[in-house]
Each structure stands twice: as structure tokens, then as C-alpha cells.
Amino acid sequence: MKLWGIFTVAVLMSLTSTACVGGWVEESSSTSKDLYAVFGVSSGDVFAVGAGGTVLRRQNAKWRELDSGTSEDLYGVWGTADDHVVVVGENCAALEYDGPVEPPEEGEPPPDLHALNVASCGNFRDLDGDLDNGNAFVVGERTASQWYGGGGLSNGRDFSERMQGVSMQVNDEIHACGDEGAYYRKHDGSWTLTSVTVCGVELVDGQCPEGHEASPILWDVWASAAGEGALVGSSGGVWRLPPPAEGGWESEYTDFDADLMAVSGYVDEKSGKATMFAAGNKGVLIRISPEKVIREAPGTHADLYGIWVSRDGSEVYAVGQAGTIVHLSR
């Protein structure tokens, strides 16, 4: 896991946060490094990761930096509890946080996160997992996808394309997406591939003229346990899940063309329907409701690279360029 224009900053709330349009609040991260991903284990205990080994934790409404023990760029974060979080990133970086680290009797304390063994080295881009079973799936370069089941990463599967995003709400039910418009789903033990294409010119008699089809980068995916969700990608593309059984798969109409980099969602308990939030370049942030796509106003023009929505939809966090963090509490 991009709207420009009418985002304005409202009044200063405190030394650490600023109220924004539409209920969004910009929070102080105390870092100027880019943040690429965010994940919460509860509404108030949230982790964000980013460039140069940056790992932040939010507690008591304040963000503080943890010692990751690495300088690699970190792109994915996921966990099952506030003392069990997994982080992945560039050059085989796979780290685990398992609570406060007590210093030894003599010497400096170890890093707050410790390195995990990996089955094969690669550049990891995302991970997601089943909160009930504690298993997660890691994606990245073609040969980098692996399983996390506690203690380290084990062999997953090879993909023909570089994977950018993954969603796994139920054990072994996986949605993965990436370059060349590739969308993979693992369901009932089998993998299927659906390719997304876009037309660079106006359709003629409902068809894309020869030579004008292109394959977008699908930056992220989120899907509920029932398989309802969305893919997001190049030029503001939003493709609802599940894809149609037959015919073309057209993107949801949006009136902006900035890349959407991340998506996350929740399922309403009463209706059983999924609602998602997606974030991207130029401060674009949208709500993908069952009926339509709605622009949000997070109050920033900074590129947004990661987003997380709590399981009940009450909290949304988006992170991005130069330490930007925006938060919506509903």
C-alpha cells in the first residue's frame, strides 16, 4: 500500500499536531525521513517504517523512534500485538520487535528490533498476515516472496513480476499485485493470475485501438476475508475486487492522475460491506465506499506512501514524504 488542490491547514492544536480539513490531523513524527508503511495493532499503538532504517512507534498520542539496528530502507510493517511486530525492507532486511529490550548489566542495550533469518535474500516490499494465526506473507522481487510463521522467513513462491503489495486477512488466502498489471490470488490452495491493462487513448466502439494498451503498476491491494476490496496503482487507478468473471476490467472513475501507492480497509459489521481508504502522490487521499469514490482532505501536499485502517474503521493513518503523518479518528 493522489489528490492535489484544495487541501488547507487549519488551526494549530498543540505543539505536536495540527487540525486539518475534514477531521484529519497532521501529527509530528520528529523525523524528516520518508515513511513508506504504517500498521496499527490497536487504535492508539501504531508503527511506521521508512527510509534509512526508520521505525517509529506511537504511544500515548506521541511518536518516538525505535532503534532498528539497520540503515536499510524499510517498506513493510505488520504485527499481531503491541509487542510482536515484523518489519521488512531493502537488501534482505527482516526485523522483529518483541517488546521492550532490557539492557545487559554492562554495556549498551541491544537494538529494539532484532534481525530474522531469511530463506533467500532479496528486496522486500510488503507483508500482511492473518492476525488470528500469526502467519504472514512477504512480497518483493520475483524470488523474494516468503512466509513468516514466527522465528524467520521460509520459502514462499516465485512470481514472474516484481510484487509491490499484498493482503492476507485469512490464513493462506492471499492477494498480491505488482508490476506489469499483475494481480495474483491464492484461493483454496491454488494461485490464479489476472492481468490489468489500461488504454492510453479514447476507446473506439468500446475497444482500445491496437498498440495503445499498457500495463499499469499495481502498487497495493486490500481485500476482505470474503475477497471484496480494491487494487490501486498508476495514474489514480482503482480496480474493485473481485474482478469480473468475463469481459473487461475497467478502473473506477477518478478525476486525478497521480499514482495511488497504498490501500487499506475494513468491513462494516452491520452491512457486511467493505470500505477502503487509498493514499498517494501529491497528498491524494480517497475513500472507496461501496457506492462511489470520495475525495478526502488530509491537509497535506506531501506524497503519501502508506496507509492503515483499523479493523472497525474508526482510525486511519497515512504516512509519507519527509516524515508526514496524518490521522483521522472517526
N, C-alpha and C positions, 0 to 999 in steps of 0.2 A: 507495500500500500506504500480550474484556474480562472478566476473571475477578476477582471480589472474594473476600475471605475470608482463606484461611489462608496468606498469604504472610508469612514472618517473616525477619528479617535475622539471620544467624548471626554468626560472629566476625569481627573486624577483621583483614584480611590485611596491609594496608600503609597508607601514607598516601594512596594513590590508589585502592584497590579494597576491596570488601567481599564476602566469600563469602556466597552466598545458597543457599536451599533448592534441591535438585535439580541442583547443579552450576553454576547461574547465578552470575555475578559482577557486581556493580554497580561500574562504573568512573567515576572522576572526570572530568567533561568540562571543568571550570573555567569553566562558563558557567551562568547561571540562565535563559537564554532557551530557549523551546520549540524542540525539534528535531523536524522533520517527516519527514525521509527519511535513509536510510543506504545506502551501497553500498560494496562492497569489490572491489578489483582483485587482491587476494591475501589470504591468511588474516590477515596482520598489518598490511596497508596499507589502511585503511578511511577513507572520507569520510562526514561527516554534515553536513546543512544544516538551517537553520531560520529563526526569526524575526529580523527586523532585519538581514538580510544575513549571518547567521552561517554560516560554513563552517569545519568542524573536520577535521583530518587526524590519524589515528592512526598513529604510527610508534614502533617500539621500545617498544610497550605503553603509550605515553603519548599523550594527545590535546593538540593545540595548535591555536590559532585562526589561520586564514589571513586575509589582507586581501582581501575580496571586491570592494571598490570600490563597493558598493551598500548601501543600508539597506532595500531591499525584502525582504519575506518570501520565503524560498526553499523550494520544496516538492518538488523532484525532483533526483536526482543519479544519474549513470551514467557509466561510463568503460570504456576498453579497456586501460589501463595506468596505473601509478602516476604517470605524467607526462602523462596525457591523460584528463581528466575534464570532463564537461559538467554544468552546473547550470542549472535553470530555476525561475521563480517569478512573483511578482505583477508587474503592470504592465510586461509585455514583458521581464522580466529573463531574459536568456540569457547565460551566462558560460562561459568555458572556462579550465581550468587546464592548462598545458603545461610544468610543471616549475618549478624554482627561477628566480626573477626576479633578475637581476643589476642592482644599482643603477647609474645612469649615473655618469660621472666626477664630476659636480657635481649637487647636489640630492638630493631624496628618491627612494627607489626607487618604481617604479610598483606598483599593487596586484598581489597574487599571481595574481588572476584577471582576464581581460580580457573586455570585452563583445563579444557576437556580433551580427551583423546579423540581423534577423528579417524574414520575408516580410510579416507583419501583426502588429499589436500586440494583446495580449490577456493574460489571466491564465492562466499555465501551471500545471498541477497535477502532472504526472508525465512521465517519459520512460523508455524502455527500448529496448535495441537488440541487434543481432547482434554479438557480440564478435569474430567472425572477419572480418566485412566492415566493421565500424566505422560502420554506419548505425544510426540510432535514430529513433523516432517519438515526438513530443511531443504531449500532450493537455492540454486545459483547457476554456475556454469554447467555445461552439458553433463559432466561427470561428477558434479559436486553434490547432487541431491542425496540426502542421507536421513536416517531415522535417529531420533533421540528417544531413549527409553529410560534414562537415568544412568549417570556414570560416564557417558560418552556418546559419540555418534557412530552408527553402524551403517553398512552399505544400504542404499536405497535403490534407485534405478537411474539409468542414463536416459537423457532426453536428447532429441535431435536439435533442439533450440536452447538458447540460454533462457532460463526461467527467472522471472522478476518477482512474482508474488505467489502466495499460497494461502489457502484457507482449509482448515480441518476442524469442524465443530464436533464431529462424531468420529470415534476411533476407526481409522482406515478408510474413511470416506473423504477423499482429497480432491480439491480443485486447485490447479496450478496453471499459471499463464506466463507469457514472456514474449520474446522477440518473434518476428515474422507472423504475428497474429495467432500464435499457438495457444490453444486452451485445452488442457488435459483434465479429464475427470476419472478418478478411480472409484468405481461403484460395484458392490458385490464381487470384489476381488479382481475386477478387470479394468484395464485402462482404455479409454477412448480419446481420440483426438478430433477436435473441431477447429477449423481454420477460419479466422475472421479476416475479411477483406473490406476495403473501402474504395469508393470511386472518387477520383480526383476531379471529375467534371460532372456536369449535369447529366442525369440518366436520359437515354433515348429509348422511348417505348418501354420504359421500365427496366432497361438493361444498361449496364456500363459499357461504353464503347471499348473495343478491343485496344489493349495497350495502356488503359488508364486505371486499371485496378492496382491497388497497393495493399501491402500487409502492414498494419499498424503495430507499434509496440504496445503490448498489453502490460501495463505497469503493475496492476494489482487486481485481486479478486477477493470477494467475500461472499460466502453462501451459507445459508442456514442449514440445520440438520436435514431439512426437507429438500434442500437443493435450490431454494429460492434466493436470489441475490443479484450481483452485478459484477461485470468486468469494467475496468476503466483504463484509458490509455491515451494514445496520441491525439492531439488536436481536439481535446474535450470529449473524446468518445466515451459513451456509456452504453453497454450492451447488457440487457437484463437476462438473468438466468431463471429457468433453464432455457437453452436455445430452442428454436422451433424444430419440430421433428422433420419438417420438409420446408423447402423454399429458402429464400434469402434471410439473412440475419442482419437487420438494419439497426444502427445505433439509435439511441434515444435522442430526440432533437434538443440541442442546446445552442445558444447563440454566442458562444465564445470558442476560441480555438487553442487555448493554452492547454498543455498536457495535464491530464489528471494523474497524479502519482500514487494515490493511496485511497483505499475504501475500507470502511468497516460498518457494521450494522447490528441490529437487534431485531427480535421478533416480539411484536405486541402480544401480551398474554390474552387479551380479550378477543382480538380479531384473528390472531394467528398469522398476520401478515408481517412481512419484513420491511423495515425502513433502514436506509443506509445514508451515510454521510461520506462524501468524497472531497479530497483536497488536492490542490495542485499549484502550478506556477502562477506568479503574479497575484498571490493571495486569493485565488479562486477557491471557494468552498461551497458545496451544494448539498442539498438534502434530496435524496431519491426516495420519494414516498411511493406507495402502491399505485397512485394515480398519475403522478407527474414529478418533474424535476423542479426544485425550488432553489433559488439563489440564497445563500446565507451571507451575512456581512460580518466577517471576523475582525474587521478593523485593522487589517494589515495589507500591504502590497508585497510583502516578502514571499518568496517561493515557499510553498508548503509541501513537505515530502512524506509525512507520516500522519496517520490518524487512528484513534481508538475510540470505540463507543462501548459503554458499559452494557452488561447483559440485559438490563432493564431499560436502556435508552436514556437514563437520567443524566449521564455525564458524557461529554465529548471533549477530547483533547486533540489538538493538531499541532505539529511541530515542523520547523523548517529552517530557513536560511538565517545564519548568524545568531543562532540560539533562540529564534522566535518560538514562543509557546502561547497558544490561545485556548481558552477553556470555556465551554458552555455547560452550565448547570441548569437543568430544566425541572 
